[in-house]
């Protein structure tokens, strides 16, 4: 595996040490670094991090999470080509949350080897290979 796309929840959990999933996120990121796996995400991820932070009245923590995330991931753009592909994927995967399909689309469009998330419902998609961070750690 050469590259992995990180879902927003991985970056959020690795920044909040008081969450149950912090240790898993931290170990996953450490393992990827050790194996020289390139980590990527999209511009949408940063909007989601800040949305969650504002909703929880933790904007400063959200801003810090974004800055820290920029140190460990390459950011992929969402273009008009991406959106056209996303619309098609969403139409065929209407059971999934719209923003999740956008992430999967960016992953697919850029030829990334897999998508990593804690969201169990995404493990069943066929847009791209989806992994739990636990499976990468093992």
Secondary structure by P-SEA (a helix, b strand, c coil): ccbbbbcaaaaaaaacccccaaaaaaaaaaaaaaabbbbbccaaaaaaaaaaaaaaccaaaaaaaaaaaaacbbbbbbcaaaaaaaaaaaaacccccaaaaaaaaaaaaacccccccccccccccccccccccccccc
